[in-house]
Amino acid sequence: MSENLIGYIDEQGNIIDTQSAGENCTATPIVFDNSEKALEIIRHSTAHLMAQAIKELYPDAQFFVGPVVDEGFYYDFRVNEKIGEEDLKTIEKKMKELIKKKYRIEKYEISKEEALKKFANDDLKQAVLSRIPDETVSIYKQGDFEDLCRGPHVPALRFLHNFKLTRVAGAYLGGDENAEMLTRIYGIAFADKESLKNYLTMMEEAKKRDHRKIGTEMGLFMFNEESGAGLPFWMPQGAKLRYKLEQILHKAHLVRDYEPVRGPEILKADMWRTSGHYACYGENMYLTEIDGQEYGIKPMNCIGHIQIFKQTQKSYRDLPLKYYEYGVVHRHEKSGVLHGLLRVREFTQDDAHIFCAPEQIASEVLEVVEFVDSVMKLFNFEYTMEISTKPEKAIGDDEVWETATQGLKDALKGNDLPYTIDEGGGAFYGPKIDIKITDAIGRKWQCGTIQVDFNLPERFEVEYVAEDNSRKRPVMIHRAILGSFERFIGILTEHYAGEFPFFIAPTQVIFVPISEAHAGYAYGLKKKLRLEGIDAEVYDKNDSLNKRIRTAEKQRVPYVVIVGDEEVENHSVAIRNRRTREQYNLTQDEFMVELTKQLQEGKI
């Protein structure tokens, strides 16, 4: 057995550790590196190493679960002492001491009944066991520490040198807001020191770019806990940025033959029962009663678009028919997962639904992919696509799901567009293509989605008249390019560190008159720019010139323009271009040409 072998992957994509594989294992080996599968094993094993260190430092600690997540790993546990960020280095030091003891990681199995007796005095272990349907459970042991776990793990602690504990948080037991709050520690791990160093550098840069910090500094948005968690307020600067983004997309939809529509934000609960949302998504909905009838505030826009489609008879000649809406939706997110604009309870989707014939699926999906591509290129995002298949909680027959999934695959394969598969990650009513973008510092974000749906047209008896005068069901393609304006603007803010492209910058030009005598000229320029659709301001408060310039630059505006005697006399401007880091002089006409050209860059 190779010293760098840490596991295997079988034909179904399941990871098996070296202890479970046996001597004659024919599955594909996983070596110790930074591949996705290897990191899953390394990070899961590091979570156990962290738990072992915590147990040695805090002997009363009891452990719940410690999974691998997108940002590394975490462990939830109960401890009498309060653990803060300042304690992480102590835990890391203990982890390194344990590695030096060269413990092997051993696996053994016992019956669930034996496990219940073994952990009879540990209510957290009892809670874990209650979630396991199997009659046999596995336990992983390293030194004196052991824990219930499916695995897989690396063979020994010697593989786990390159880690960092990143933060401490609180987490409700089992995600239940009515249950007790446990301590959660997050961490990250890699196969080599250089990758860990690069990741930590990226995270330091991410802190500087945090959209919550920049949003406050620039006055883009705010939250108010007294008004309600997860409910953003858009301040003037943020509302201007958002309006510009909306306008760019409005024009892009219209040239692609989409029709604007708008549906109500609350519907009778029976509508949500018909759609399947009530059964499959009800825990995320806000429900109320009006005149003795139950209503649900919409978590999605699709039902409204179906009703609009059904209002008049449609022919095959009308297809594909494309409706789009900036639809405000509400979803009940647990308070522990709310995070600035990235995870909120009220948000606006750039939502669209395409009603088409089955034979039009491929061409329509490709047109949406082209739309996605043009938006992502506009903002300098790289992206990948992932096809997500039928989840456990779903509506519709397997045959319908297979047809819809194959339609997505055929559309991408037929045009040599690469994709990966996320088994079980689809929406409850249909498979989807998820768009995952990579920002300026290498982080990946889930944004847009394209979903093929045969089920909702069936449930709502949606029809069109076919060429032979028979009545047929259209296919419904759900799609969002940005995902939501809130989330996308949060990502954009971090992507650009607040230095937005000119065409969406909240304020695009700030004029700073040297003295009061030059203010009239500055205000005249401001009016001229605003008439051309360019947001401009004048900073002429009773502060020193240098302070006003610094204040303007803190707003991260593309242009800070100084005007004094020379500029007034020559009808010119002295420019500080923040994007190119250059200073230069132009005439008014030259400046307008430069600004107008940059406005045109915002077309897709």
FIMI-216064 format. One record per residue (C-alpha): residue in three letters; residue number from 1; x, y, z. Coordinates in steps of 0.05 Angstrom, whole numbers, plus 5000, padded with zeros to 4 digits. Layout:
 res   n    u    v    w
 ala NUM    X    Y    Z
...
REM end
This chain:
 res   n    u    v    w
 met   1 5000 5000 5000
 ser   2 5028 5069 4981
 glu   3 5046 5115 5038
 asn   4 5006 5170 5004
 leu   5 4943 5128 4996
 ile   6 4886 5155 5040
 gly   7 4824 5123 5009
 tyr   8 4785 5099 4949
 ile   9 4726 5122 4907
 asp  10 4678 5070 4881
 glu  11 4636 5070 4817
 gln  12 4578 5105 4852
 gly  13 4623 5162 4875
 asn  14 4625 5139 4947
 ile  15 4690 5150 4986
 ile  16 4718 5090 5023
 asp  17 4776 5095 5072
 thr  18 4834 5047 5071
 gln  19 4808 5007 5131
 ser  20 4741 4994 5099
 ala  21 4768 4977 5030
 gly  22 4801 4911 5043
 glu  23 4863 4882 5009
 asn  24 4830 4866 4942
 cys  25 4794 4933 4933
 thr  26 4784 4949 4859
 ala  27 4758 5020 4870
 thr  28 4799 5080 4846
 pro  29 4853 5101 4895
 ile  30 4853 5170 4927
 val  31 4922 5197 4941
 phe  32 4942 5250 4991
 asp  33 4935 5315 4952
 asn  34 4887 5374 4944
 ser  35 4836 5340 4899
 glu  36 4763 5347 4920
 lys  37 4757 5276 4947
 ala  38 4824 5277 4983
 leu  39 4807 5343 5017
 glu  40 4741 5314 5040
 ile  41 4779 5258 5077
 ile  42 4833 5305 5103
 arg  43 4784 5356 5130
 his  44 4738 5305 5162
 ser  45 4798 5274 5196
 thr  46 4822 5342 5220
 ala  47 4754 5355 5250
 his  48 4764 5293 5293
 leu  49 4834 5316 5311
 met  50 4806 5382 5334
 ala  51 4753 5346 5376
 gln  52 4807 5303 5408
 ala  53 4847 5366 5426
 ile  54 4784 5400 5455
 lys  55 4770 5337 5497
 glu  56 4840 5339 5526
 leu  57 4835 5414 5542
 tyr  58 4763 5411 5566
 pro  59 4750 5341 5594
 asp  60 4675 5356 5604
 ala  61 4664 5369 5529
 gln  62 4611 5328 5494
 phe  63 4607 5324 5418
 phe  64 4550 5326 5369
 val  65 4570 5326 5295
 gly  66 4632 5347 5256
 pro  67 4620 5348 5180
 val  68 4659 5374 5121
 val  69 4628 5438 5091
 asp  70 4645 5485 5034
 glu  71 4688 5528 5078
 gly  72 4727 5470 5109
 phe  73 4698 5433 5170
 tyr  74 4667 5446 5237
 tyr  75 4649 5409 5301
 asp  76 4589 5424 5346
 phe  77 4600 5409 5420
 arg  78 4577 5426 5490
 val  79 4626 5452 5541
 asn  80 4618 5487 5608
 glu  81 4672 5539 5595
 lys  82 4662 5596 5546
 ile  83 4708 5587 5485
 gly  84 4727 5648 5444
 glu  85 4771 5665 5385
 glu  86 4829 5676 5433
 asp  87 4826 5601 5451
 leu  88 4836 5575 5380
 lys  89 4913 5580 5383
 thr  90 4913 5537 5446
 ile  91 4870 5485 5412
 glu  92 4915 5486 5350
 lys  93 4977 5477 5394
 lys  94 4945 5416 5427
 met  95 4927 5388 5358
 lys  96 5001 5392 5337
 glu  97 5022 5358 5402
 leu  98 4974 5300 5386
 ile  99 5002 5293 5315
 lys 100 5072 5283 5345
 lys 101 5045 5223 5384
 lys 102 5036 5188 5316
 tyr 103 4968 5158 5331
 arg 104 4938 5114 5278
 ile 105 4864 5123 5264
 glu 106 4827 5058 5276
 lys 107 4756 5039 5256
 tyr 108 4711 4988 5289
 glu 109 4637 4971 5285
 ile 110 4585 4954 5337
 ser 111 4510 4945 5336
 lys 112 4466 5006 5346
 glu 113 4440 4974 5409
 glu 114 4511 4968 5437
 ala 115 4525 5040 5418
 leu 116 4463 5064 5455
 lys 117 4488 5029 5517
 lys 118 4560 5052 5507
 phe 119 4538 5125 5503
 ala 120 4480 5120 5551
 asn 121 4504 5180 5591
 asp 122 4516 5225 5531
 asp 123 4452 5256 5506
 leu 124 4487 5287 5445
 lys 125 4510 5218 5423
 gln 126 4439 5192 5434
 ala 127 4415 5248 5389
 val 128 4465 5227 5335
 leu 129 4445 5154 5341
 ser 130 4371 5172 5333
 arg 131 4388 5198 5264
 ile 132 4423 5135 5241
 pro 133 4375 5084 5208
 asp 134 4427 5028 5204
 glu 135 4431 4973 5257
 thr 136 4507 4974 5255
 val 137 4547 5037 5269
 ser 138 4621 5053 5260
 ile 139 4667 5087 5310
 tyr 140 4734 5118 5295
 lys 141 4788 5117 5348
 gln 142 4855 5154 5355
 gly 143 4892 5148 5421
 asp 144 4841 5153 5477
 phe 145 4791 5193 5435
 glu 146 4735 5160 5396
 asp 147 4671 5183 5364
 leu 148 4613 5157 5323
 cys 149 4627 5169 5250
 arg 150 4613 5141 5180
 gly 151 4682 5164 5158
 pro 152 4723 5162 5117
 his 153 4788 5182 5151
 val 154 4862 5184 5135
 pro 155 4901 5124 5163
 ala 156 4940 5165 5214
 leu 157 4947 5235 5244
 arg 158 5013 5245 5207
 phe 159 4973 5268 5146
 leu 160 4942 5327 5183
 his 161 4997 5379 5192
 asn 162 4968 5435 5149
 phe 163 4907 5464 5183
 lys 164 4880 5528 5214
 leu 165 4821 5539 5261
 thr 166 4784 5599 5233
 arg 167 4727 5620 5278
 val 168 4681 5604 5336
 ala 169 4605 5609 5330
 gly 170 4542 5586 5364
 ala 171 4497 5533 5333
 tyr 172 4430 5507 5354
 leu 173 4428 5432 5367
 gly 174 4405 5399 5302
 gly 175 4391 5468 5272
 asp 176 4329 5475 5316
 glu 177 4321 5546 5340
 asn 178 4282 5521 5401
 ala 179 4339 5474 5422
 glu 180 4401 5490 5463
 met 181 4459 5530 5434
 leu 182 4523 5490 5424
 thr 183 4593 5516 5410
 arg 184 4616 5509 5339
 ile 185 4689 5515 5316
 tyr 186 4705 5521 5242
 gly 187 4771 5502 5210
 ile 188 4806 5490 5144
 ala 189 4858 5439 5122
 phe 190 4900 5423 5061
 ala 191 4950 5371 5038
 asp 192 5007 5421 5035
 lys 193 5032 5483 5071
 glu 194 5032 5528 5009
 ser 195 4958 5516 4995
 leu 196 4941 5532 5067
 lys 197 4982 5596 5063
 asn 198 4948 5617 4999
 tyr 199 4879 5604 5029
 leu 200 4895 5645 5091
 thr 201 4920 5702 5047
 met 202 4855 5699 5008
 met 203 4814 5701 5073
 glu 204 4852 5762 5097
 glu 205 4836 5797 5032
 ala 206 4764 5774 5039
 lys 207 4759 5809 5107
 lys 208 4780 5874 5074
 arg 209 4728 5863 5020
 asp 210 4671 5843 5067
 his 211 4608 5872 5035
 arg 212 4579 5888 5104
 lys 213 4639 5932 5120
 ile 214 4643 5965 5052
 gly 215 4567 5972 5049
 thr 216 4569 6012 5115
 glu 217 4628 6055 5092
 met 218 4594 6072 5026
 gly 219 4524 6078 5054
 leu 220 4496 6024 5008
 phe 221 4449 5986 5055
 met 222 4433 5975 5128
 phe 223 4399 5925 5174
 asn 224 4358 5941 5236
 glu 225 4347 5885 5286
 glu 226 4289 5922 5317
 ser 227 4254 5920 5249
 gly 228 4271 5847 5237
 ala 229 4331 5802 5222
 gly 230 4349 5788 5150
 leu 231 4310 5847 5122
 pro 232 4355 5896 5084
 phe 233 4342 5971 5077
 trp 234 4370 6002 5014
 met 235 4401 6071 5027
 pro 236 4406 6123 4971
 gln 237 4475 6100 4946
 gly 238 4455 6027 4946
 ala 239 4388 6041 4914
 lys 240 4423 6078 4857
 leu 241 4471 6020 4846
 arg 242 4413 5971 4846
 tyr 243 4372 6014 4798
 lys 244 4429 6015 4748
 leu 245 4437 5940 4751
 glu 246 4362 5931 4742
 gln 247 4362 5978 4681
 ile 248 4419 5940 4648
 leu 249 4380 5875 4656
 his 250 4314 5906 4634
 lys 251 4345 5925 4567
 ala 252 4379 5857 4561
 his 253 4313 5821 4572
 leu 254 4275 5863 4523
 val 255 4324 5852 4466
 arg 256 4318 5777 4480
 asp 257 4242 5779 4472
 tyr 258 4223 5772 4545
 glu 259 4158 5804 4567
 pro 260 4154 5840 4635
 val 261 4100 5815 4683
 arg 262 4086 5822 4757
 gly 263 4048 5776 4804
 pro 264 4020 5787 4875
 glu 265 4066 5775 4934
 ile 266 4014 5734 4972
 leu 267 3969 5677 4947
 lys 268 3919 5629 4977
 ala 269 3952 5569 5009
 asp 270 3913 5522 4963
 met 271 3955 5548 4905
 trp 272 4018 5529 4942
 arg 273 3988 5461 4958
 thr 274 3974 5449 4884
 ser 275 4045 5469 4865
 gly 276 4077 5424 4918
 his 277 4110 5483 4954
 tyr 278 4066 5473 5015
 ala 279 4089 5401 5024
 cys 280 4161 5407 5000
 tyr 281 4178 5478 5020
 gly 282 4126 5496 5073
 glu 283 4176 5502 5130
 asn 284 4209 5560 5092
 met 285 4144 5598 5079
 tyr 286 4109 5653 5118
 leu 287 4035 5634 5126
 thr 288 3977 5676 5151
 glu 289 3901 5676 5153
 ile 290 3856 5726 5118
 asp 291 3780 5723 5123
 gly 292 3784 5652 5150
 gln 293 3827 5626 5094
 glu 294 3901 5608 5096
 tyr 295 3949 5649 5052
 gly 296 4023 5642 5038
 ile 297 4072 5698 5022
 lys 298 4107 5676 4960
 pro 299 4176 5643 4966
 met 300 4180 5638 4890
 asn 301 4148 5672 4830
 cys 302 4129 5613 4786
 ile 303 4055 5607 4804
 gly 304 4041 5679 4786
 his 305 4072 5669 4717
 ile 306 4031 5606 4707
 gln 307 3967 5643 4721
 ile 308 3986 5699 4672
 phe 309 4001 5646 4618
 lys 310 3934 5613 4629
 gln 311 3894 5677 4626
 thr 312 3888 5672 4550
 gln 313 3890 5613 4502
 lys 314 3959 5601 4474
 ser 315 3980 5569 4408
 tyr 316 4043 5533 4388
 arg 317 4058 5597 4348
 asp 318 4063 5635 4414
 leu 319 4119 5590 4440
 pro 320 4169 5600 4467
 leu 321 4136 5653 4511
 lys 322 4182 5686 4561
 tyr 323 4159 5725 4623
 tyr 324 4207 5761 4669
 glu 325 4197 5796 4736
 tyr 326 4238 5828 4790
 gly 327 4199 5788 4840
 val 328 4203 5802 4915
 val 329 4201 5736 4953
 his 330 4204 5718 5027
 arg 331 4235 5655 5055
 his 332 4243 5636 5128
 glu 333 4318 5627 5138
 lys 334 4342 5606 5206
 ser 335 4373 5665 5244
 gly 336 4440 5628 5249
 val 337 4451 5628 5174
 leu 338 4433 5700 5160
 his 339 4494 5737 5132
 gly 340 4490 5808 5106
 leu 341 4461 5810 5036
 leu 342 4485 5740 5021
 arg 343 4431 5705 5062
 val 344 4367 5745 5077
 arg 345 4293 5733 5089
 glu 346 4268 5782 5037
 phe 347 4300 5788 4969
 thr 348 4286 5804 4896
 gln 349 4299 5752 4843
 asp 350 4314 5769 4770
 asp 351 4265 5714 4755
 ala 352 4239 5689 4688
 his 353 4197 5631 4663
 ile 354 4200 5606 4592
 phe 355 4140 5566 4567
 cys 356 4161 5523 4508
 ala 357 4149 5458 4471
 pro 358 4192 5398 4491
 glu 359 4231 5402 4426
 gln 360 4250 5474 4442
 ile 361 4284 5457 4509
 ala 362 4355 5452 4482
 ser 363 4353 5517 4442
 glu 364 4321 5555 4499
 val 365 4370 5529 4551
 leu 366 4428 5549 4505
 glu 367 4399 5618 4497
 val 368 4396 5626 4572
 val 369 4468 5601 4578
 glu 370 4488 5655 4527
 phe 371 4451 5707 4570
 val 372 4489 5682 4632
 asp 373 4554 5686 4595
 ser 374 4543 5758 4573
 val 375 4527 5780 4644
 met 376 4586 5744 4675
 lys 377 4634 5773 4623
 leu 378 4607 5843 4637
 phe 379 4630 5837 4709
 asn 380 4693 5796 4696
 phe 381 4669 5732 4729
 glu 382 4693 5663 4710
 tyr 383 4639 5611 4719
 thr 384 4624 5536 4717
 met 385 4559 5498 4708
 glu 386 4532 5440 4749
 ile 387 4472 5397 4733
 ser 388 4433 5380 4796
 thr 389 4388 5318 4795
 lys 390 4326 5294 4831
 pro 391 4328 5305 4907
 glu 392 4296 5258 4958
 lys 393 4239 5307 4970
 ala 394 4209 5317 4901
 ile 395 4145 5315 4860
 gly 396 4134 5279 4794
 asp 397 4150 5211 4764
 asp 398 4221 5186 4755
 glu 399 4210 5181 4680
 val 400 4192 5255 4675
 trp 401 4253 5273 4716
 glu 402 4298 5232 4672
 thr 403 4270 5266 4609
 ala 404 4281 5335 4639
 thr 405 4351 5318 4664
 gln 406 4371 5289 4597
 gly 407 4346 5352 4563
 leu 408 4395 5394 4603
 lys 409 4452 5346 4590
 asp 410 4438 5344 4516
 ala 411 4436 5420 4511
 leu 412 4504 5427 4543
 lys 413 4537 5366 4512
 gly 414 4512 5384 4442
 asn 415 4550 5450 4446
 asp 416 4613 5425 4481
 leu 417 4597 5462 4545
 pro 418 4630 5429 4605
 tyr 419 4591 5412 4668
 thr 420 4593 5371 4731
 ile 421 4537 5331 4765
 asp 422 4507 5345 4834
 glu 423 4467 5282 4850
 gly 424 4404 5299 4889
 gly 425 4414 5374 4886
 gly 426 4355 5392 4842
 ala 427 4294 5434 4859
 phe 428 4234 5393 4884
 tyr 429 4198 5403 4817
 gly 430 4255 5393 4768
 pro 431 4329 5385 4753
 lys 432 4371 5447 4743
 ile 433 4436 5478 4719
 asp 434 4469 5518 4774
 ile 435 4517 5574 4754
 lys 436 4577 5579 4801
 ile 437 4620 5641 4793
 thr 438 4691 5655 4815
 asp 439 4707 5724 4842
 ala 440 4769 5767 4839
 ile 441 4803 5730 4897
 gly 442 4785 5660 4876
 arg 443 4723 5646 4918
 lys 444 4665 5608 4887
 trp 445 4592 5631 4893
 gln 446 4526 5600 4873
 cys 447 4486 5651 4833
 gly 448 4442 5637 4773
 thr 449 4401 5575 4758
 ile 450 4365 5543 4699
 gln 451 4310 5492 4716
 val 452 4270 5448 4670
 asp 453 4200 5432 4697
 phe 454 4148 5384 4669
 asn 455 4112 5379 4736
 leu 456 4081 5448 4750
 pro 457 4049 5453 4680
 glu 458 4017 5385 4695
 arg 459 3993 5405 4764
 phe 460 3963 5470 4741
 glu 461 3936 5440 4676
 val 462 3974 5489 4632
 glu 463 3959 5479 4558
 tyr 464 3972 5506 4488
 val 465 3940 5488 4422
 ala 466 3988 5447 4380
 glu 467 3995 5450 4305
 asp 468 3946 5391 4297
 asn 469 3895 5428 4342
 ser 470 3906 5380 4399
 arg 471 3919 5408 4469
 lys 472 3989 5396 4497
 arg 473 4028 5413 4559
 pro 474 4085 5463 4551
 val 475 4151 5454 4588
 met 476 4168 5508 4638
 ile 477 4239 5532 4644
 his 478 4252 5571 4708
 arg 479 4314 5615 4705
 ala 480 4350 5669 4743
 ile 481 4415 5701 4719
 leu 482 4438 5736 4782
 gly 483 4399 5693 4830
 ser 484 4377 5753 4872
 phe 485 4396 5826 4869
 glu 486 4414 5825 4943
 arg 487 4462 5767 4938
 phe 488 4492 5788 4872
 ile 489 4505 5859 4897
 gly 490 4538 5830 4960
 ile 491 4583 5788 4915
 leu 492 4596 5847 4868
 thr 493 4616 5891 4926
 glu 494 4668 5840 4949
 his 495 4690 5824 4878
 tyr 496 4706 5897 4864
 ala 497 4722 5916 4937
 gly 498 4671 5972 4927
 glu 499 4708 5999 4866
 phe 500 4649 5987 4820
 pro 501 4653 5996 4744
 phe 502 4633 6065 4722
 phe 503 4567 6042 4691
 ile 504 4539 6017 4758
 ala 505 4577 6060 4808
 pro 506 4526 6093 4855
 thr 507 4559 6161 4848
 gln 508 4603 6165 4786
 val 509 4634 6234 4792
 ile 510 4647 6280 4851
 phe 511 4665 6352 4838
 val 512 4708 6387 4890
 pro 513 4712 6463 4881
 ile 514 4775 6494 4908
 ser 515 4737 6553 4938
 glu 516 4667 6580 4942
 ala 517 4681 6622 4880
 his 518 4685 6557 4839
 ala 519 4622 6524 4867
 gly 520 4576 6553 4813
 tyr 521 4619 6522 4758
 ala 522 4618 6455 4795
 tyr 523 4542 6455 4803
 gly 524 4535 6472 4729
 leu 525 4577 6411 4711
 lys 526 4537 6368 4758
 lys 527 4471 6388 4725
 lys 528 4500 6375 4656
 leu 529 4522 6304 4676
 arg 530 4456 6287 4709
 leu 531 4419 6306 4646
 glu 532 4462 6253 4611
 gly 533 4443 6200 4663
 ile 534 4509 6205 4702
 asp 535 4505 6210 4778
 ala 536 4547 6268 4801
 glu 537 4555 6305 4867
 val 538 4590 6369 4891
 tyr 539 4630 6369 4955
 asp 540 4633 6442 4976
 lys 541 4623 6438 5051
 asn 542 4661 6483 5098
 asp 543 4722 6436 5103
 ser 544 4792 6442 5077
 leu 545 4804 6423 5005
 asn 546 4846 6362 5024
 lys 547 4793 6337 5072
 arg 548 4739 6343 5019
 ile 549 4783 6305 4969
 arg 550 4796 6250 5020
 thr 551 4722 6245 5036
 ala 552 4706 6239 4962
 glu 553 4758 6185 4951
 lys 554 4732 6145 5010
 gln 555 4667 6138 4971
 arg 556 4707 6098 4919
 val 557 4678 6140 4862
 pro 558 4709 6129 4794
 tyr 559 4724 6203 4784
 val 560 4742 6259 4833
 val 561 4745 6324 4794
 ile 562 4779 6387 4822
 val 563 4757 6455 4795
 gly 564 4791 6522 4807
 asp 565 4808 6586 4771
 glu 566 4843 6552 4713
 glu 567 4786 6502 4701
 val 568 4733 6557 4704
 glu 569 4771 6600 4655
 asn 570 4786 6544 4606
 his 571 4720 6506 4613
 ser 572 4760 6445 4634
 val 573 4767 6395 4691
 ala 574 4825 6368 4732
 ile 575 4812 6294 4739
 arg 576 4833 6242 4790
 asn 577 4814 6175 4759
 arg 578 4810 6124 4815
 arg 579 4803 6065 4769
 thr 580 4867 6079 4729
 arg 581 4902 6115 4787
 glu 582 4918 6173 4739
 gln 583 4912 6249 4743
 tyr 584 4900 6290 4680
 asn 585 4863 6350 4651
 leu 586 4808 6350 4598
 thr 587 4761 6400 4567
 gln 588 4687 6393 4586
 asp 589 4671 6362 4518
 glu 590 4729 6312 4523
 phe 591 4706 6293 4593
 met 592 4635 6281 4569
 val 593 4660 6237 4512
 glu 594 4701 6195 4561
 leu 595 4642 6187 4609
 thr 596 4592 6170 4555
 lys 597 4638 6117 4527
 gln 598 4643 6084 4595
 leu 599 4567 6085 4604
 gln 600 4562 6045 4539
 glu 601 4605 5990 4569
 gly 602 4545 5970 4612
 lys 603 4507 5938 4554
 ile 604 4496 5863 4547
REM end
